Structures are given as C-alpha cells and as structure tokens.
Amino acid sequence: MFPFRYELWIGLRYTRAKKRNGGRNPFISVISLISLLGIALGVAALIVVLSVMNGFQKELRTRILGVASHIEVSGAGGDLADWTRVVQEVARHPRVVAAAPYVQQQGMLAYDQQVRGVMVRGIVPQAEERVADFERHMKVGRLDLLKPGEFGIVLGTELARALQVDVGDKVTLIAPQGLVTPAAVLPRLKQFRVVGLFEVGMFEFDSGLALVDMADAQKLYRMGDAVSGVRLKVDDLFAAPRIARELLRFVDADAYITDWTRSHANFFRAVAIEKNMMFLILLLIVAVAAFNIVSTLVMAVTDKQADIAILRTLGASPRSIMQVFIVQGALIGAVGLAAGVAGGVLLALNIDVVVPAIEHAFGIHFLAKDVYYISELPSDLQWRDVGVIASVSFVLTLLATLYPSWRAARVNPAEALRYE
C-alpha cells in the first residue's frame, strides 16, 4: 500500500501530536517544540564555541611560530661546532624547506637605572626570515638592520617599555660568562644600539627576547665559529613531529632534535584539554534537550494507547511499535539537529561581523586592545568538529527514544481497549 514501511509513515503522522478525535494536543506539541529548540541551541553553541577555540588555538600557534621554528637541531653540549655540515645533512630531507643557524644565550640588558634579564638570540637576518615571520611582526625598524660588527639589537615592545628605551638608544648587554683577571672575575659588557622593535603578541617573547646578529653574539659569548643550533622550517607544520624523528637518520652529529609541539608541549596540551572540557560541558546542554524527548514520547505513548492496542490486534509486533515511536523521537532530534548545525555554521563563519555588531549595539568591547593581545574573536570552523557534534547529538537523541518506545511495545491491547 505504501512505498515504505508503515512504521515510518505512522511515526511521521504521530509527530503532529493529534488526539484520536482529530484535535491537536497542545501540551505535547509545546514539549516537542522545546526539545527541538533545545537541541538546536545546544548544537549551535557547541559549533560556535569550538570554532572560536580553534580560532584562538590557530592564532596563538601562528604567533608562536612567528618566533619559534618548526624544528630545532641543537648541540648536545650547548654548542654545535660543525653546523654547516648539519645544514647540508638536514637539507637532504625532501620536506625541509629552509634552515637557519642561531646562537641562544642568557644575558642582562641595562639602560639608565633599568635592568632586565633576557634571552639573547643571535641570527642571520636573511636566513632567519625564511624559517620565521619576524619581519611581519616588526613595529619599528627592520630585521636586516642587524649587521655583523655594528652591534645592533632588536627588542620586544614589552622589553623596550620596561627598559624605557626607543630606537636609536644604546643599551648595555651583560654576558654571564665573566673575564678572569688577577683582581677578580669581571662580567663581559658590550653596548648595543637599538635598531628595531617587534611585537609578536606573546608576552613571553615580547618581554624577554632580544635579537642580535649571529657574528656579534659569537664574539660576545666567545663561541668562535660554533652556534647553539639550527632552526628548520618544513612544508607542513603538523608533520613536524614525524619529520623530526626521520631527521635522526640524516644528522650525523651529537645533537638534540626537537619540534614545536615538544618545545611548547604544556601550552598546547592545556589548550587541547580546555577544548575537550568545553566540548563535554556544552554537550550536556544537548543531552538535557535530547532527554526532553523522553517526556514527549512518554506522554505520546499515554495519549496513543488505544491506537497502539488497535495496531497490535491488527498484527503489529512489539518491535514495530517501538520503531513507530523511535521514528517520532528521531524526527524531532533530526529537525533540531539540522537547525542547530545550520545556525551554528552560519554564526561561526560570520562571527567577525556578528560580534562587532553586538559590541556596537550595546556599547561594550569583549576583548579590549589595552588588555588583550588578541582584540577580536577569531573563528576557525572545522568540518570534522561539525561532523562529530552532529553524530554524537543524533546518538543521544536515539538513546532518548528507547525507553518510551519500549514502554509502548509493552502496552497490553486488552487493558488499553477496556474502556474504549
């Protein structure tokens, strides 16, 4: 009679929540609508929040890798003597895009009455620009103003603010390794002229990193021709851990090889844990809305007991009765899920428009520029997350239909029709 199973047809009819006399049951309809809207709201909130967290994660990763490198090959004893050979060896790996030597040592900067501890990084500007994005973060000056023998220095904006220096000022860099004299051990001092300021947006780097030319750093720290290590850039930053392991076969030197996920492991692990916890917390909203379907179906079963009894007397099996109410609950969940996915995706893709509109309408600013480095809500919609959210939400909806459907299947036809 029908091109599909009668359970599906009856389940679709029951979603309109009509009484046997043809009138609509408003109470069941309202509960169904509330369940549908709850699922839609929960799914949309999950998609938007995870997209924003992905956006923050991507933004912070970009800022970190603007200073750090994908992979670092560092000397086991702090020095890498034959670094030119190491550069040639790592270049044999097909996925290594660029390499740059560096010198990294601790130091102390002094200007007037201000003193700050810093991490001094000696670089070759032309090579460094191929493995990092410093030039993009320069606020004043240029990276190529660092030239051998001129003793120029580039500071983070927070460090320059703490020292109260500007471009053109001369600061004193104090190396911890001292000069041994008959009178005492004297610290090594050298004046550097500030030639530029950078701002990455990460306080760790903006307040504690100073860049100098690699040759000047080698002279100050008496390293000769040795360097601290070699920084590498690969064609896919997410493949860096695997490429770092593969490089062990290429590098014939006493060195450590680390990738960006290990050098900032605690930070990225904390972000991942926070994202997972937010997923679980917001999933509870979807779970509560999904289990509202239990109330809807329990009342629908009570309202349709006579119909169930008639179906049973006509030969319908308990399994078929269960399928009728599973279809009814699944349809409510599917409609709510579709509305939530559509609304969440649209909001996540247009959050750069929606949030400024809300800020303008209410005269507020969620991320003030003078407090936060990231002053706009970033969003990175990942379809994998959308798929996971939709799948888990639909499973919760189906689980919510099992108990009411089981109760419907246990209705005794004789008892249900006794007073009809």
C-alpha positions as CSV (number, residue, x, y, z in Angstrom):
1,M,0.0,0.0,0.0
2,F,2.9,2.3,0.8
3,P,6.3,2.6,-0.9
4,F,7.9,2.4,2.6
5,R,7.3,0.6,5.9
6,Y,4.1,1.6,7.8
7,E,6.1,2.2,11.0
8,L,7.8,5.2,9.3
9,W,4.5,6.5,8.0
10,I,2.7,6.2,11.4
11,G,5.7,7.7,13.2
12,L,5.7,10.7,10.9
13,R,1.9,11.2,11.5
14,Y,2.4,11.0,15.3
15,T,4.8,13.9,15.3
16,R,1.9,16.2,14.7
17,A,0.6,15.1,18.1
18,K,-3.1,14.9,17.3
19,K,-5.7,13.3,19.6
20,R,-7.8,10.4,18.4
21,N,-10.7,12.8,17.9
22,G,-8.7,14.9,15.5
23,G,-7.9,17.7,17.8
24,R,-4.3,18.8,18.4
25,N,-2.7,18.1,21.8
26,P,-1.1,21.4,22.6
27,F,0.9,20.2,25.7
28,I,2.7,17.5,23.8
29,S,3.3,19.9,20.9
30,V,4.9,22.5,23.2
31,I,7.2,20.0,24.8
32,S,8.2,18.7,21.4
33,L,9.0,22.3,20.3
34,I,11.0,23.0,23.5
35,S,13.0,19.8,22.9
36,L,13.6,20.7,19.3
37,L,14.8,24.2,20.2
38,G,17.0,22.9,23.0
39,I,18.8,20.6,20.7
40,A,19.2,23.3,18.1
41,L,20.6,25.8,20.6
42,G,22.9,23.2,22.2
43,V,24.3,22.1,18.8
44,A,24.8,25.7,17.6
45,A,26.5,26.7,20.8
46,L,28.9,23.7,20.5
47,I,29.8,24.6,17.0
48,V,30.4,28.2,17.7
49,V,32.4,27.7,20.9
50,L,34.6,25.0,19.4
51,S,35.2,27.2,16.3
52,V,36.2,30.2,18.5
53,M,38.6,27.9,20.5
54,N,40.0,26.6,17.2
55,G,40.5,30.2,16.1
56,F,42.3,31.1,19.3
57,Q,44.5,28.0,19.0
58,K,45.3,28.8,15.4
59,E,46.1,32.5,16.2
60,L,48.3,31.6,19.1
61,R,50.1,28.9,17.1
62,T,50.7,31.4,14.3
63,R,52.2,33.9,16.8
64,I,54.4,31.3,18.5
65,L,55.7,30.0,15.2
66,G,56.3,33.6,14.1
67,V,59.2,33.5,16.6
68,A,59.9,29.8,17.2
69,S,60.7,27.3,14.4
70,H,59.1,24.1,13.3
71,I,62.1,22.0,14.3
72,E,65.4,22.8,16.1
73,V,68.6,20.9,15.9
74,S,70.7,21.9,18.9
75,G,74.1,20.9,20.2
76,A,74.1,18.3,23.0
77,G,76.6,20.3,25.0
78,G,75.1,23.7,24.1
79,D,77.4,24.2,21.1
80,L,77.1,22.9,17.6
81,A,80.6,23.2,16.0
82,D,80.2,21.8,12.5
83,W,76.8,23.4,11.9
84,T,77.4,23.9,8.1
85,R,77.6,20.1,7.7
86,V,74.4,19.8,9.8
87,V,72.6,22.2,7.5
88,Q,73.7,20.2,4.4
89,E,72.5,17.0,6.1
90,V,69.0,18.2,7.0
91,A,68.6,19.8,3.6
92,R,68.6,16.2,2.1
93,H,65.2,15.6,3.7
94,P,62.7,16.4,1.0
95,R,60.3,18.1,3.4
96,V,62.8,20.6,4.9
97,V,62.1,24.0,3.3
98,A,64.7,26.2,4.9
99,A,67.4,26.2,7.7
100,A,69.0,29.0,9.7
101,P,71.8,28.8,12.3
102,Y,71.3,30.6,15.6
103,V,73.1,31.4,18.9
104,Q,70.9,31.5,22.0
105,Q,72.3,32.6,25.4
106,Q,71.1,34.3,28.5
107,G,72.1,37.9,29.3
108,M,71.1,41.0,31.1
109,L,70.2,44.3,29.5
110,A,70.8,47.6,31.3
111,Y,69.8,51.1,30.4
112,D,70.0,54.0,32.8
113,Q,68.6,52.6,36.1
114,Q,66.6,49.8,34.5
115,V,67.9,46.2,34.3
116,R,66.2,43.2,32.7
117,G,67.1,39.6,32.2
118,V,66.7,38.5,28.6
119,M,67.2,35.6,26.2
120,V,69.7,36.7,23.5
121,R,69.3,35.2,20.1
122,G,72.0,35.7,17.5
123,I,70.6,35.3,14.0
124,V,71.5,35.7,10.4
125,P,68.6,38.0,9.3
126,Q,68.3,36.7,5.7
127,A,68.2,33.1,6.8
128,E,66.0,33.7,9.8
129,E,63.3,35.3,7.7
130,R,63.0,32.0,5.8
131,V,62.2,30.0,8.9
132,A,60.2,32.5,11.0
133,D,57.9,35.5,10.4
134,F,59.8,38.2,12.4
135,E,59.5,40.8,9.6
136,R,55.7,40.6,9.8
137,H,55.8,41.5,13.5
138,M,58.3,44.4,13.3
139,K,56.7,47.6,14.7
140,V,59.7,49.8,14.1
141,G,62.8,49.2,12.0
142,R,63.8,46.2,10.0
143,L,65.4,42.9,10.8
144,D,68.1,43.4,8.1
145,L,69.5,46.3,10.0
146,L,71.3,43.7,12.2
147,K,74.7,43.6,10.5
148,P,78.0,42.0,11.7
149,G,80.3,44.3,13.6
150,E,77.7,47.1,14.0
151,F,76.3,45.6,17.3
152,G,72.6,46.4,16.6
153,I,69.8,44.9,18.7
154,V,66.1,44.4,18.1
155,L,63.9,44.2,21.2
156,G,60.4,43.1,22.0
157,T,58.0,46.0,22.7
158,E,57.3,45.0,26.3
159,L,61.0,44.7,27.0
160,A,61.7,48.1,25.4
161,R,58.9,49.6,27.5
162,A,60.3,48.1,30.7
163,L,63.8,49.5,29.9
164,Q,62.3,52.8,28.8
165,V,64.3,52.7,25.5
166,D,63.5,53.6,21.9
167,V,65.1,53.1,18.6
168,G,68.5,54.8,18.5
169,D,69.2,54.4,22.2
170,K,72.2,52.4,23.4
171,V,71.8,49.5,25.9
172,T,74.4,47.5,27.7
173,L,74.3,43.8,27.3
174,I,75.9,41.9,30.1
175,A,77.0,38.3,29.4
176,P,77.0,35.9,32.4
177,Q,80.4,34.4,31.4
178,G,83.0,36.6,33.2
179,L,86.5,37.7,32.3
180,V,89.1,36.2,34.7
181,T,91.6,38.9,35.9
182,P,94.2,38.9,38.7
183,A,91.9,41.2,40.7
184,A,88.5,39.5,40.2
185,V,86.1,37.9,37.7
186,L,84.6,40.7,35.7
187,P,81.4,40.4,33.6
188,R,81.7,40.9,29.9
189,L,79.9,44.1,28.7
190,K,79.0,45.4,25.3
191,Q,76.9,48.3,24.2
192,F,74.3,47.7,21.5
193,R,72.2,50.2,19.6
194,V,68.5,49.6,19.4
195,V,67.6,49.3,15.7
196,G,64.1,47.9,15.8
197,L,61.2,46.8,17.9
198,F,58.9,43.8,17.3
199,E,55.6,42.7,18.8
200,V,54.5,39.1,18.4
201,G,51.6,39.2,20.7
202,M,53.0,36.7,23.2
203,F,54.2,38.2,26.4
204,E,56.9,35.6,26.8
205,F,58.7,36.8,23.7
206,D,57.8,40.5,23.7
207,S,59.2,40.9,27.2
208,G,62.1,38.6,27.2
209,L,63.7,38.2,23.8
210,A,66.4,40.3,22.2
211,L,67.8,39.7,18.7
212,V,71.3,40.5,17.6
213,D,73.5,39.5,14.6
214,M,74.9,36.0,15.0
215,A,78.5,37.1,14.5
216,D,78.2,39.7,17.3
217,A,76.7,37.1,19.6
218,Q,79.5,34.7,18.8
219,K,82.1,37.3,19.7
220,L,80.3,38.4,22.9
221,Y,79.9,34.8,24.2
222,R,83.2,33.6,22.9
223,M,81.8,30.8,20.8
224,G,84.2,31.1,17.9
225,D,82.5,29.7,14.8
226,A,80.2,27.4,16.8
227,V,76.4,28.1,17.1
228,S,73.8,26.9,19.5
229,G,71.8,25.1,16.8
230,V,70.0,25.2,13.5
231,R,66.3,26.2,13.1
232,L,64.3,24.4,10.4
233,K,61.1,25.1,8.5
234,V,59.2,22.2,7.0
235,D,56.4,22.1,4.4
236,D,53.7,21.0,6.9
237,L,54.0,22.2,10.5
238,F,51.6,19.4,11.6
239,A,54.0,16.8,10.2
240,A,56.9,18.3,12.2
241,P,57.0,15.6,14.9
242,R,57.3,12.8,12.3
243,I,59.8,14.7,10.2
244,A,61.9,15.4,13.4
245,R,62.1,11.6,14.0
246,E,63.0,11.0,10.4
247,L,65.9,13.5,10.6
248,L,67.6,11.3,13.2
249,R,68.7,9.2,10.2
250,F,70.1,12.2,8.3
251,V,72.0,14.1,11.1
252,D,75.4,12.5,11.9
253,A,76.2,14.7,14.9
254,D,75.9,14.8,18.7
255,A,72.7,16.9,18.8
256,Y,69.1,17.1,20.0
257,I,66.2,17.3,17.6
258,T,63.0,18.8,18.9
259,D,59.8,20.1,17.2
260,W,57.5,22.9,18.1
261,T,54.9,20.6,19.7
262,R,57.5,19.5,22.3
263,S,59.1,22.8,22.9
264,H,55.6,24.3,23.8
265,A,54.0,21.0,24.9
266,N,52.5,22.2,28.1
267,F,50.8,25.2,26.4
268,F,49.3,23.2,23.6
269,R,48.3,20.4,25.9
270,A,46.5,22.9,28.2
271,V,44.6,24.3,25.1
272,A,43.6,20.8,24.0
273,I,42.4,19.9,27.5
274,E,40.4,23.1,27.7
275,K,38.8,22.5,24.3
276,N,37.8,18.9,25.3
277,M,36.3,20.0,28.6
278,M,34.3,22.7,26.9
279,F,33.0,20.1,24.4
280,L,31.9,17.9,27.3
281,I,30.3,20.7,29.3
282,L,28.3,22.1,26.3
283,L,27.4,18.5,25.2
284,L,25.4,18.4,28.5
285,I,23.1,21.1,27.0
286,V,22.4,18.8,24.1
287,A,21.9,15.8,26.4
288,V,19.4,17.7,28.5
289,A,17.5,18.8,25.4
290,A,17.7,15.3,23.9
291,F,16.3,13.7,27.0
292,N,13.4,16.1,27.0
293,I,12.3,13.9,24.1
294,V,11.7,11.2,26.8
295,S,8.9,13.3,28.3
296,T,7.4,14.0,24.9
297,L,7.3,10.3,23.9
298,V,6.1,9.1,27.3
299,M,3.1,11.4,27.0
300,A,2.6,10.5,23.4
301,V,2.5,6.8,24.4
302,T,-0.1,7.5,27.0
303,D,-2.1,9.5,24.6
304,K,-1.9,6.9,21.9
305,Q,-2.5,3.7,23.9
306,A,-5.8,2.9,22.1
307,D,-4.1,3.3,18.7
308,I,-1.3,1.1,19.9
309,A,-3.7,-1.6,21.0
310,I,-5.5,-1.5,17.6
311,L,-2.2,-1.8,15.8
312,R,-1.3,-4.8,18.0
313,T,-4.7,-6.5,17.3
314,L,-4.1,-6.0,13.6
315,G,-0.9,-7.9,13.8
316,A,1.8,-5.3,14.6
317,S,4.7,-6.7,16.5
318,P,6.2,-5.1,19.6
319,R,9.3,-4.3,17.6
320,S,7.1,-2.4,15.0
321,I,5.5,-0.4,17.8
322,M,9.0,0.5,19.1
323,Q,10.0,1.6,15.6
324,V,7.0,3.9,15.4
325,F,8.0,5.9,18.4
326,I,11.7,5.8,17.6
327,V,10.8,7.4,14.3
328,Q,8.8,10.1,16.1
329,G,11.6,10.9,18.5
330,A,14.3,10.7,15.9
331,L,12.4,13.2,13.7
332,I,12.3,15.7,16.5
333,G,16.0,15.3,17.1
334,A,16.9,15.4,13.4
335,V,15.0,18.7,12.8
336,G,16.6,20.3,15.8
337,L,20.0,19.0,14.8
338,A,19.6,20.3,11.3
339,A,18.5,23.8,12.6
340,G,21.4,23.8,15.1
341,V,24.1,22.8,12.6
342,A,22.8,25.4,10.1
343,G,22.6,28.2,12.7
344,G,26.0,27.3,14.3
345,V,27.8,27.1,11.0
346,L,26.4,30.4,9.8
347,L,27.3,32.1,13.1
348,A,30.8,30.6,13.2
349,L,31.5,31.8,9.6
350,N,30.2,35.3,10.3
351,I,31.4,35.8,13.9
352,D,33.7,38.6,12.7
353,V,30.5,40.5,11.7
354,V,28.1,39.4,14.4
355,V,30.4,40.2,17.4
356,P,31.3,43.8,16.3
357,A,27.6,44.4,15.7
358,I,26.7,43.3,19.2
359,E,29.6,45.4,20.6
360,H,28.3,48.4,18.7
361,A,24.7,47.9,19.7
362,F,25.4,47.6,23.4
363,G,28.5,49.9,23.6
364,I,30.8,47.1,25.0
365,H,34.0,45.5,23.9
366,F,34.6,41.9,24.8
367,L,38.4,41.9,24.2
368,A,39.9,45.4,25.0
369,K,43.0,46.2,23.0
370,D,44.8,47.6,26.0
371,V,44.3,44.4,28.0
372,Y,44.3,41.5,25.4
373,Y,46.8,41.0,22.6
374,I,44.0,39.3,20.6
375,S,41.4,42.0,20.4
376,E,39.0,40.2,18.0
377,L,37.2,36.9,18.4
378,P,38.9,34.6,15.8
379,S,36.9,31.7,14.4
380,D,38.2,28.6,12.6
381,L,35.3,26.3,11.6
382,Q,36.5,22.7,11.2
383,W,34.0,20.4,9.4
384,R,35.4,17.4,11.4
385,D,34.1,19.0,14.6
386,V,30.8,19.7,13.0
387,G,30.5,16.0,12.0
388,V,31.5,14.8,15.5
389,I,28.9,17.2,17.1
390,A,26.2,16.1,14.8
391,S,26.9,12.4,15.2
392,V,27.1,12.5,19.0
393,S,23.9,14.6,19.2
394,F,22.0,12.3,17.0
395,V,23.1,9.3,19.0
396,L,21.9,11.0,22.2
397,T,18.6,11.7,20.5
398,L,18.2,8.0,19.6
399,L,19.1,6.8,23.1
400,A,16.4,9.1,24.5
401,T,13.7,7.3,22.4
402,L,14.5,3.8,23.6
403,Y,12.7,3.8,27.0
404,P,9.4,5.4,25.8
405,S,9.4,3.1,22.7
406,W,10.0,0.1,25.0
407,R,7.0,1.1,27.1
408,A,4.8,1.5,24.0
409,A,5.8,-2.0,23.0
410,R,4.6,-3.4,26.3
411,V,1.1,-1.9,26.1
412,N,-1.5,-4.7,26.7
413,P,-4.2,-4.4,24.0
414,A,-6.9,-5.8,26.2
415,E,-6.2,-3.3,29.0
416,A,-5.9,-0.4,26.6
417,L,-9.3,-1.1,24.9
418,R,-11.2,-2.0,28.1
419,Y,-12.8,1.5,28.5
420,E,-12.9,2.4,24.8
